[in-house]
């Protein structure tokens, strides 16, 4: 896949926005362990950055998914991992099912203001006992008249302390765990929704992450997204885009590599720049090759997806390799930067901490490996 002039123009517009509206404030947001989501998302919404692939009738640009991938790549210029992750939740994790399967009424009420940046969205899938194992969630939504009554809890919810609504996955019937779950919109100000705490993490500090409880939360059944019992299927569909987005976001490693090279060119040890070292030359060359190999996989998978193909296998490979590449690049960059690499406030150190989540969140490496094995036909699907 080769980006068109329109892709490149959108990337350049986003980079200019990043340099003026995000990077000057990242250090402060990292220190505070939260960023002003409503303020930032409103600015992004006004420029069309939050609805690139969403329907035009709800304020989106109606473009294909290659444009979301291009935008995610451009977000590698942000000086932290938490902000791109928070934006990705808004654009590629909490809203795709609503955009595809929600009623017109529901999309007008929640999708349109999310695209405009007036609403902040979060995704309620993971639980304390069900992270990568989505089928094992316990949160329930039972029918009562024209309402659902929700009980349970969600964990590791990005944007959770600031969100206006949550795209919730809950059990709505007995039976097959792949057919008994439903997606629904839950306004976060609903009675019985409790933000139990904001979680302190090893990295991604500027992104707020919440544990949320639901105690007899009542919402109208018209807040259901699509068909009852199809929630698990909708979430699996979302994972293709989520993992393409994650692979694109891992391209931020290229910026860390460039920054490290610039540092090594200036840092003198034993009478010469550290960059004048053959071992370092070779290692940096190897790391650059890894970055470009992942980029090639990203563009191949995206092209096939845009053409209408099932890219479950390639998207899983991309997330696996992108996360591992990002971790490897940041780890070597910390090593080469030495003492400065171990200083908490440096961008290299921040990338090192932030990159660790890539192999855990959105489906752990082990889940990606099992999906790949199943699609190869070498692992029984019941395993």
C-alpha positions as CSV (number, residue, x, y, z in Angstrom):
1,X,0.0,0.0,0.0
2,X,1.4,3.4,-1.0
3,X,-0.1,6.5,0.6
4,X,-1.8,9.0,-1.7
5,X,-1.3,12.7,-1.6
6,X,-4.5,12.9,0.5
7,X,-3.0,10.5,3.0
8,X,0.2,12.6,3.2
9,X,-1.7,15.8,3.6
10,X,-3.7,14.5,6.5
11,X,-0.6,13.2,8.2
12,X,1.1,16.6,7.8
13,X,-2.0,18.3,9.2
14,X,-2.0,16.0,12.2
15,X,1.8,16.5,12.8
16,X,1.3,20.3,12.9
17,X,-1.5,19.8,15.4
18,X,0.7,17.5,17.5
19,X,3.5,20.1,17.6
20,X,1.3,22.9,18.6
21,X,-1.5,21.3,20.8
22,X,0.0,18.1,22.2
23,X,3.8,17.9,22.6
24,X,4.2,21.2,24.4
25,X,2.0,19.8,27.2
26,X,3.0,16.1,27.3
27,X,5.4,16.5,30.2
28,X,2.8,18.2,32.3
29,X,0.2,15.6,31.5
30,X,2.6,12.8,32.3
31,X,3.3,14.3,35.6
32,X,-0.4,14.8,36.4
33,X,-1.2,11.2,35.1
34,X,-4.1,12.6,33.1
35,X,-4.7,14.8,30.1
36,X,-7.7,17.1,29.4
37,X,-9.6,14.8,27.1
38,X,-12.6,17.0,26.5
39,X,-10.5,20.0,25.6
40,X,-8.1,18.1,23.3
41,X,-10.8,15.9,21.7
42,X,-12.9,19.0,20.9
43,X,-9.9,20.6,19.1
44,X,-9.3,17.3,17.2
45,X,-13.0,16.9,16.4
46,X,-13.2,20.4,15.0
47,X,-10.4,19.4,12.5
48,X,-12.1,16.1,11.6
49,X,-9.4,13.9,13.2
50,X,-11.9,11.8,15.3
51,X,-14.2,10.6,12.5
52,X,-11.8,9.8,9.6
53,X,-13.6,6.5,8.7
54,X,-17.0,7.3,10.2
55,X,-20.2,8.0,8.2
56,X,-20.5,11.5,6.7
57,X,-24.1,11.8,8.0
58,X,-22.8,11.8,11.6
59,X,-20.0,14.2,11.0
60,X,-17.3,11.8,9.8
61,X,-15.2,12.0,6.7
62,X,-16.3,8.6,5.3
63,X,-12.8,7.5,4.2
64,X,-11.5,3.9,4.1
65,X,-9.4,2.4,7.0
66,X,-6.1,3.2,5.3
67,X,-6.6,6.8,6.4
68,X,-7.0,5.7,10.1
69,X,-3.7,3.7,9.7
70,X,-2.0,6.8,8.2
71,X,-3.2,8.9,11.1
72,X,-2.0,6.3,13.7
73,X,1.4,6.3,12.0
74,X,1.6,10.1,12.3
75,X,0.7,9.9,16.0
76,X,4.1,8.3,16.5
77,X,5.4,11.9,16.6
78,X,3.6,12.4,20.0
79,X,6.1,12.4,22.8
80,X,4.3,9.7,24.8
81,X,2.3,6.5,24.2
82,X,-0.7,7.4,26.4
83,X,-2.2,10.1,24.2
84,X,-2.2,8.0,21.0
85,X,-3.7,5.2,23.0
86,X,-6.5,7.4,24.4
87,X,-7.2,8.8,20.9
88,X,-7.3,5.2,19.5
89,X,-9.9,4.2,22.1
90,X,-12.1,7.1,21.0
91,X,-11.7,6.4,17.2
92,X,-11.0,2.7,16.8
93,X,-12.2,0.8,19.8
94,X,-15.2,2.4,21.5
95,X,-17.0,3.7,18.4
96,X,-16.7,1.2,15.4
97,X,-19.5,-1.1,16.5
98,X,-21.8,1.9,17.2
99,X,-21.0,3.3,13.7
100,X,-21.7,0.0,12.0
101,X,-24.6,-1.5,13.9
102,X,-26.1,1.2,16.0
103,X,-29.6,2.6,15.3
104,X,-29.9,6.0,13.6
105,X,-31.2,7.4,16.9
106,X,-28.3,6.0,18.9
107,X,-25.7,7.2,16.4
108,X,-27.2,10.7,16.5
109,X,-27.2,10.7,20.3
110,X,-23.7,9.3,20.9
111,X,-21.6,8.8,17.8
112,X,-22.1,12.3,16.3
113,X,-20.9,14.1,19.5
114,X,-18.0,11.6,19.8
115,X,-16.9,12.4,16.3
116,X,-17.3,16.2,17.1
117,X,-15.2,15.8,20.2
118,X,-18.1,16.9,22.5
119,X,-18.2,13.4,24.1
120,X,-15.3,11.2,25.3
121,X,-15.9,7.5,24.9
122,X,-14.4,4.4,26.6
123,X,-14.6,0.7,26.1
124,X,-15.9,-1.7,28.7
125,X,-14.8,-5.2,27.8
126,X,-11.9,-6.3,30.1
127,X,-12.6,-7.3,33.7
128,X,-10.5,-8.4,36.6
129,X,-10.9,-12.1,35.7
130,X,-11.3,-11.6,31.9
131,X,-8.7,-9.6,30.1
132,X,-7.6,-11.3,26.8
133,X,-10.3,-14.0,27.5
134,X,-13.3,-11.9,26.4
135,X,-15.7,-14.9,26.5
136,X,-15.2,-15.1,30.3
137,X,-16.6,-11.7,31.2
138,X,-19.2,-11.8,34.1
139,X,-20.9,-8.4,33.9
140,X,-24.7,-9.0,33.3
141,X,-27.5,-6.9,31.8
142,X,-30.9,-8.4,32.5
143,X,-34.1,-7.1,30.9
144,X,-36.7,-5.4,33.1
145,X,-39.6,-3.9,31.2
146,X,-38.1,-1.7,28.5
147,X,-34.8,-1.4,30.3
148,X,-31.6,-3.3,30.9
149,X,-30.3,-3.5,34.5
150,X,-26.6,-3.9,34.6
151,X,-24.4,-5.3,37.4
152,X,-20.7,-6.1,37.4
153,X,-17.5,-4.3,36.8
154,X,-14.9,-3.4,34.2
155,X,-11.1,-3.0,34.6
156,X,-8.3,-1.2,32.7
157,X,-10.7,1.2,31.1
158,X,-8.8,3.8,29.1
159,X,-10.4,7.3,29.3
160,X,-12.6,5.8,32.0
161,X,-12.4,8.7,34.5
162,X,-13.3,11.3,31.9
163,X,-15.7,9.5,29.6
164,X,-19.3,10.5,28.9
165,X,-20.3,7.0,27.8
166,X,-19.0,3.5,27.7
167,X,-19.4,0.9,25.0
168,X,-20.2,-2.0,27.3
169,X,-20.1,-5.7,26.6
170,X,-22.4,-7.6,29.0
171,X,-24.1,-11.0,29.3
172,X,-27.7,-10.8,28.4
173,X,-28.7,-14.5,28.3
174,X,-27.7,-18.0,29.2
175,X,-25.9,-20.4,26.9
176,X,-23.0,-20.3,24.5
177,X,-20.5,-17.7,25.7
178,X,-20.0,-16.6,22.1
179,X,-23.7,-15.9,21.6
180,X,-24.9,-14.6,25.0
181,X,-23.3,-11.2,25.0
182,X,-24.6,-7.8,23.9
183,X,-23.0,-4.5,23.2
184,X,-24.7,-1.4,24.6
185,X,-24.2,2.3,25.3
186,X,-24.1,3.3,28.9
187,X,-23.9,7.0,29.9
188,X,-21.3,7.3,32.6
189,X,-23.5,9.6,34.6
190,X,-26.2,6.9,35.0
191,X,-27.2,6.1,38.6
192,X,-25.2,3.2,39.9
193,X,-22.1,3.8,37.7
194,X,-19.1,4.1,40.1
195,X,-15.5,5.0,39.0
196,X,-13.9,2.9,41.8
197,X,-10.4,4.3,41.2
198,X,-7.9,5.6,38.7
199,X,-5.2,3.0,38.3
200,X,-1.5,4.0,38.6
201,X,0.5,2.3,35.9
202,X,4.1,1.7,35.0
203,X,3.8,3.6,31.8
204,X,1.2,5.4,29.6
205,X,0.9,7.8,32.5
206,X,-0.9,10.7,30.7
207,X,-3.8,8.3,29.9
208,X,-6.3,7.8,32.7
209,X,-7.2,4.2,33.3
210,X,-10.2,3.3,35.5
211,X,-11.8,0.5,37.4
212,X,-15.6,0.8,37.1
213,X,-18.4,-0.8,39.0
214,X,-22.1,-1.1,37.9
215,X,-24.7,-1.5,40.6
216,X,-28.2,-1.9,39.2
217,X,-27.5,0.5,36.4
218,X,-30.7,1.0,34.4
219,X,-30.6,2.0,30.7
220,X,-33.3,1.8,28.0
221,X,-33.1,-1.2,25.7
222,X,-32.9,1.2,22.8
223,X,-29.3,1.8,23.9
224,X,-28.4,-1.7,22.6
225,X,-25.9,-1.7,19.7
226,X,-27.1,-4.0,17.0
227,X,-28.6,-7.4,17.7
228,X,-28.9,-9.0,21.1
229,X,-26.4,-11.8,21.5
230,X,-24.1,-10.5,18.8
231,X,-21.8,-8.5,21.2
232,X,-18.9,-11.0,21.2
233,X,-19.0,-11.2,17.4
234,X,-19.0,-7.4,17.1
235,X,-16.0,-7.2,19.5
236,X,-14.1,-9.7,17.4
237,X,-14.7,-7.7,14.3
238,X,-13.5,-4.6,16.1
239,X,-10.3,-6.4,17.0
240,X,-9.1,-6.4,13.4
241,X,-9.1,-2.6,13.3
242,X,-7.8,-2.3,16.8
243,X,-4.8,-4.5,16.0
244,X,-4.1,-2.7,12.7
245,X,-4.2,0.6,14.7
246,X,-1.8,-0.9,17.3
247,X,0.6,-2.0,14.6
248,X,0.5,1.5,13.1
249,X,1.1,3.1,16.5
250,X,4.2,0.9,17.1
251,X,5.8,2.9,14.2
252,X,6.5,5.5,16.9
253,X,9.6,3.3,17.5
254,X,11.1,4.9,14.4
255,X,11.0,8.3,16.1
256,X,12.7,6.9,19.2
257,X,15.4,5.4,17.0
258,X,16.0,8.8,15.2
259,X,16.2,10.6,18.6
260,X,18.7,8.1,19.9
261,X,20.9,8.4,16.8
262,X,20.9,12.2,17.3
263,X,21.9,11.8,20.9
264,X,24.7,9.3,20.1
265,X,26.1,11.7,17.5
266,X,26.5,14.4,20.2
267,X,27.5,12.2,23.2
268,X,31.3,11.9,23.4
269,X,33.0,9.1,25.2
270,X,36.6,8.1,25.1
271,X,37.4,11.0,22.8
272,X,34.8,10.3,20.1
273,X,31.0,10.3,19.6
274,X,29.3,7.1,20.7
275,X,27.8,6.8,17.2
276,X,31.4,6.1,15.9
277,X,31.2,2.6,17.1
278,X,30.8,-0.3,14.7
279,X,28.7,-2.4,17.1
280,X,26.3,0.4,17.6
281,X,26.2,0.9,13.8
282,X,25.2,-2.7,13.2
283,X,22.6,-2.8,16.0
284,X,20.9,0.4,14.9
285,X,20.8,-1.0,11.3
286,X,19.2,-4.2,12.6
287,X,16.6,-2.2,14.6
288,X,15.8,-0.1,11.5
289,X,15.3,-3.2,9.5
290,X,12.9,-4.5,12.1
291,X,10.9,-1.2,12.0
292,X,10.6,-1.4,8.3
293,X,9.6,-5.1,8.2
294,X,6.7,-4.3,10.6
295,X,5.8,-1.3,8.5
296,X,5.6,-3.5,5.4
297,X,3.4,-6.0,7.2
298,X,1.2,-3.1,8.4
299,X,0.7,-1.8,4.9
300,X,0.1,-5.2,3.4
301,X,-2.5,-6.1,6.0
302,X,-4.2,-2.7,5.7
303,X,-4.5,-2.9,1.9
304,X,-6.0,-6.4,2.1
305,X,-8.5,-5.2,4.8
306,X,-9.6,-2.2,2.8
307,X,-10.2,-4.5,-0.2
308,X,-12.6,-6.5,2.0
309,X,-10.5,-9.4,3.1
310,X,-10.4,-11.1,6.5
311,X,-7.0,-10.1,7.9
312,X,-7.4,-11.8,11.3
313,X,-4.2,-13.7,10.9
314,X,-2.1,-10.8,9.5
315,X,-3.5,-8.3,12.0
316,X,-2.6,-10.7,14.8
317,X,0.9,-11.1,13.4
318,X,1.2,-7.3,13.1
319,X,0.2,-6.7,16.7
320,X,2.6,-9.4,17.9
321,X,5.6,-8.2,15.9
322,X,4.8,-4.5,16.3
323,X,4.7,-4.8,20.0
324,X,7.9,-6.8,20.3
325,X,9.7,-4.6,17.8
326,X,8.7,-1.5,19.8
327,X,9.9,-3.1,23.0
328,X,13.2,-4.1,21.5
329,X,13.9,-0.7,19.9
330,X,13.1,1.2,23.1
331,X,15.2,-1.2,25.2
332,X,18.3,-0.9,23.0
333,X,17.8,2.9,22.9
334,X,17.8,3.0,26.7
335,X,21.0,0.9,26.7
336,X,22.8,3.1,24.2
337,X,21.8,6.3,26.0
338,X,23.2,4.9,29.2
339,X,22.6,6.9,32.3
340,X,20.4,9.4,30.5
341,X,18.3,6.5,29.1
342,X,17.5,5.5,32.7
343,X,16.4,9.0,33.6
344,X,12.6,8.9,34.1
345,X,11.8,12.2,32.2
346,X,13.6,11.5,29.0
347,X,11.6,10.5,25.9
348,X,13.6,7.3,25.4
349,X,12.9,6.2,29.0
350,X,9.2,7.1,28.6
351,X,9.0,5.0,25.3
352,X,10.6,2.1,27.1
353,X,8.0,2.2,29.8
354,X,5.1,2.8,27.5
355,X,6.0,0.1,25.0
356,X,5.7,-2.7,27.5
357,X,1.9,-2.5,27.3
358,X,1.9,-3.4,23.7
359,X,2.4,-7.1,24.4
360,X,-0.3,-7.1,27.0
361,X,-3.2,-4.8,26.2
362,X,-5.7,-5.5,23.4
363,X,-4.8,-9.2,23.4
364,X,-1.6,-10.5,24.9
365,X,1.2,-11.9,22.8
366,X,0.1,-15.4,23.8
367,X,-3.4,-14.7,22.4
368,X,-1.9,-13.5,19.2
369,X,0.2,-16.6,18.9
370,X,-2.8,-18.9,19.5
371,X,-4.9,-17.0,16.9
372,X,-2.1,-17.4,14.4
373,X,-1.7,-21.1,15.2
374,X,-5.5,-21.6,14.7
375,X,-5.6,-19.8,11.4
376,X,-2.6,-22.0,10.3
377,X,-4.7,-25.1,11.1
378,X,-2.1,-26.4,13.6
379,X,-4.1,-25.7,16.8
380,X,-7.6,-27.1,17.5
381,X,-10.1,-24.1,17.8
382,X,-11.4,-25.3,21.1
383,X,-8.0,-24.7,22.8
